[in-house]
Amino acid sequence: PGCHLLQFLSYLAACDRLLKQGYEEGQVEEAMEMFQYSEKKAAEFLHLLAQFHDMGFQQNEIKEVLLLCGNQREKALEELVMK
């Protein structure tokens, strides 16, 4: 049981760090789950999501494309532009 507690605490700490970067709680939790609680991948995803959203793309389309492209910015951008 101790192992699960540690995992949970590191998950909370990761979420906290991402929230401090200004991401929304729901998005942070979703991103962490999508990437099996990898803070690095979740952070990349959230960063690109915000970037592409600022460019005027729809959030659901961005999510789909980022998952498809494994967070590769250039590839994801190409996909979004072609849509």
Residue pairs with C-beta under 8 A, 6 or more apart in sequence:
7 37
10 37
11 32
11 37
14 32
14 37
14 39
14 42
15 25
15 28
15 29
15 32
17 39
18 28
18 31
18 32
18 39
18 42
18 43
18 46
19 25
19 28
21 43
21 46
23 31
23 46
23 50
27 46
27 49
28 42
28 46
31 41
31 42
31 45
31 46
31 49
32 38
32 39
32 42
34 42
34 45
34 67
35 41
35 42
35 45
41 71
44 71
45 66
45 71
48 62
48 66
48 71
48 73
48 76
49 59
49 62
49 63
49 66
51 73
52 62
52 66
52 76
52 77
52 80
53 59
53 62
57 80
61 80
61 83
62 76
62 80
65 76
65 79
65 80
65 83
66 76
68 76
68 79
69 75
69 76
69 79
